Amino acid sequence: MPRLLRGIAAAMVALALVLTGCARTPPSAELRYQTTVGLTYIPNVQFSPFYVAEAEGLFTERSVAATLRHHGAQEGLFTALVAGQEHYVIAGGDELVQARSQGMDLVAIAQYYQRYPVVIIVPDASTVRAAADLRGLRVGVPGRYGASWFGLQAALADAGLAESDIEVVEIGYTAQAALTTGKVDAVIGFSNNDSVQFGLAGVPTRDVPLTAAGEVPLVSVALLTTRQHLAANAAEATAVAQAMVAGVDRTVKDPEAALTISATQIPGLEEPAARMRRAPPCSRPSRCGRTPTVRSAASSTRRPGRR
């Protein structure tokens, strides 16, 4: 654990540098920064703050011409970033540490989610009330990677279980089908997407926290870049981070407007059923359990990064 924490500390060291320049950059007639931000999944409501920032000029008023690039299902999480095709990417802090251990010199410059969004999702009639109850059961994960996989590891460790105490089933992004057909007894998913999808489909489920205390010793989703890019483009990084945070703030203050903007990017979101369920308003982002986007489902799959 000390080694992991050192890795997180090294990766997050640039955060103070980026957020030091918190003064708002005045609008400029010329956009000084041309940049591409990787949104590590298909168009999805979890990226609403970015759609809002783009639509309401929060990037351009900071002199940023930002291209929002969604990743394909088979694309590596950091492939485009390391290749220079993207300059920033949204991904988990745990994935950042793993990438650094593989020689990628990545840093986090701004927090996107406030807390780890991963939970254990079980049928409402399930006897599972805590992670310890998973012993002997089949647990579905997208794969042995990403936030869901790390979340499962944290749950097992907190419950005193080994991986051999459960049956891990790799289900890809088919959580709803896997759970409703009985292929698995529980799935590891996201409270701000998978749980919503089950609700919209009329499938009664419950969210079980990963740990007994409810907190997870993992760093959640953040805005990342390479150390080399940050060193050469500190002012641009500050502007991009500030625009993202401003987008989060606008989304919190007016979720209905955020949904309307997001519907231009997300097929099906304009349908009434997709807008029926959302999180209660959160006026204090620092106290929100996740990115304060609306709890509405735009797709039956999910992940910022490889979940």
N, C-alpha and C positions, 0 to 999 in steps of 0.2 A: 504493500500500500504506500509506504513512503516514496518508493520510486514512481508510482503512478501519480502521486500528488506533486512530485517535483516536475513531472512531465506536464501536468496541467498548469502549474505555476509558470513554467517556461513558455507554454503556449499562450497564456493569458497576459503575459507581461506587457504586450503592446496595447492592451485595453486602455490603460491610463493615458498613454501617449495620444491615442486617437480621440478620446473623449475630453482631453484637456481643452481643446479648442471648441468649447461648447457655445461660444457666441455664434449667432446665426449669420451665415454668409449672405451678404446682400445680393439681390438678383443682379445678374450681369447680362448685358446685351449679347455677349459671346459666351458660349459654353466651353469652359476651359478643359473639362475632363470628359473623355470618351471612354466608357467602361461597360463591361458586361458582367452581370450578376447571375450566377447559376442558381436556379431554383430546382432542387434536386428531386423533382418528381413531375408528373403531368400537371396541368393547370388544376389547382385545388384551393379550396377556401382557406386552408392554412397559410396561404401566401397573400391573403387579402391586404395586409399592410403594404406590401410591395405594389400591388395593383392600385391601391389608393395613392401611394406616393407618386406613381407614374401619372395617373389620371389627373391629380390635383396639382401637378407641377412642383412637388416637393423636392424632386431631384433637380429640375431645371433652375429653380430659384437659388439653388446652391451651386449653380454652374456645372451641373453634371448631366451629360447626355447618357442615360443608362439604358442598356438593352437587357431586358429580362429574358433569360434563356432557360426553358424547362428541359430537364434531362429525360432521355428515353429510358425504358425499363431495363435495358441491358447495358446501360452506360456506367462506367466506373464513376464512383462518387467524386474523386479528385482528378480524374484523367484530364478533363478540359482545363482545370485550374493549373495543374502542373505543366501542361503543354502551352499555357499562355493564351488559350482560346477564351478563357474566363479570367476575370481579375478578382472576383469575390464569389463565395459560395455559401449557401446555408447548409450547415451540417451539425451533427452532435459533437459535444466536447469529448465524449468517449471515442468517437471515430477519429477525431483530431489526434488524440494521444496515440491511438493505434497507428495512424498514418505516420506520425513522427517516429515511432519505433521502427518503421520501415524505411526511414531515411528521408521522408518528405518534410521539408522545413516550413511547416504551416504555423500560423498564429491566429488566435481569436481576437477580434477587435471590438465586438459589441454583442451583448446578450440579446437573444431573440425570444426564447422561452425563459420564463422565470423559474420553472420547476421541471423536473423530469416528467414527461407526459405519459410514460408507459405504465400500464396496469395489467392485471390478470383479469380476463373476461370469462365468465362462466354462465351457464344457463341459470335462470332465476331459481330453479328448483334444485340446483346443485347443493351438495353438502359442503362444498369448499367455502370456507370463511376466512382462511389465511393461507399464506404460501405453504405452510407446513402440511396442509391438507392435500397437497398435490402428490404426496407419496403414492407411488403405484399407478398414477394416472397418465393419460396421454396428453401432452401439452404441445399445441401447435405454435410454430414460429415461422416467419417468412423464410428464414434460413439462418445459418450460423454466422451471422454478421449483423452489424447495425445496432440501433438503440433497443430493439425488441430483444435481441440476443443478449446484450449486456444487461438489460433489465432482468431477464430470466436468471442470469448468473447472480445478480445482486439478491434476487428473491431466494434462490436456493441457499446462498451463503447465510442470509439472515435467518432462514428457517432451520439451518443445520443439516441441510440435505445435500447429497452429491448428485451429479447429473445421472448417475446410474440408478438413483432412487425413483426416477420418472422415465417415461418414454418420450423422447423428443421427436416430434413429427414435423418435418419441413413441409409446409403447406403453400409456400409462395404467398401471393396476395389474395388468398381465397378464404379469409377468416370466417366470413359469414357462412359459406357453403360447408366448410369443414366442421364448424360447430353445430350447425343445424342438422346435418346428416349423420352426426355421431361419429365422424371420423376421429375427432379428438374430444377430450373432456373439458378442455380449457384452451384459450388462445391468449397469447401475449400481444397486446395491441395498444392503441393510443386512445386515451380518454376523450380527446377532442376530435376524434374522427371515427374510429372503429365502433366505439360505444354508441355514437350517434347513428351510424349506419344500421346497427342492429335495431335501434329504436324506431327509425324511419321505416324499417322493413317489418315492424310489428313483432319482432322477436324479443321476448322478455329475457334480459340478461342482467347481471350485476357486475360491478367493478370491484375487484379485490385488490387492495394495495400491495405493492411488492414487499414491503417490510412491515413489521409490527408497529414501528413508530410512525410509519407513513412517509418518512423522508428517505431518500436514496442517495448514497454517496457517489453520485455521478454528476458530471457537468452536462447541462442540457444544451439545446440547440443554440448556435451562435452564428454570427457572420464571420467567415474566415477568409484569409488570404495567405499568400506566401510572404515569408519574412523579406525576401528580396523585393517584392512589389511594394510592401509597406515602407521599406527604407527609402525607395525611390519616389514614392507617391504618398507621403504622409498627409498632405493637405487634401488630396483626393479621397483618401481613406476616411478622413474625418468627415468630409461632406457626405459620402455615401452612408456612413454610419448614422449621421444626424438625420438624413432623409428617411432612413429606415425607421428610426425611433419616432420621427414625426408622423410617419405612416401608421405606426402602432397607436400613437396617441389619437390620431383622427379616427381610427377604427374603433377604439374604445368609446370615444365621445359620440359617434354616430354610426352604430353597427348597421342600421338599415341602409344608409348611404353606401357603406362599405360593401354590403351585399349587392346593391344595384351595380356598383362599379365592377365587382368581381364577376357578376353574371355576364359581362361582356367578354370575359376571358374563359369562363367555365361552362361548358355545355350542360344544359339541364338545370342550372342554378336559378334560372328565372321561373321555374315551375313552383307553384305555391307550396307543394309538399316538401320541397327542398329547403324552404325558408321557415318552416313551422317551428323548428326547435333550435334554440341557440342558448348560449350561456347567459346568465344574468349579467347586467351591466357591471363593469368594474372600473371605478373611477380612480383607483390607485394601482397602476400597472405593477408596482413592486410587490403588491399583495396578491396578484393574480396567480393562479396555479399553473398557467401556461401562457403562451402568446395570447394576448387578449383579442383574438379574432372571434367572430361569431361562431356558435356551435351549430353549424349547418353543414350538411353533407352534400358535396358536389360530385362525389365519385364513390364507388364501392371499394376503392383501394386507397392506400395512403402511404405517406412517409415524407418527412423532410430529410433527405439523406436516405441511406439504405436501412430501412427499418427491419 
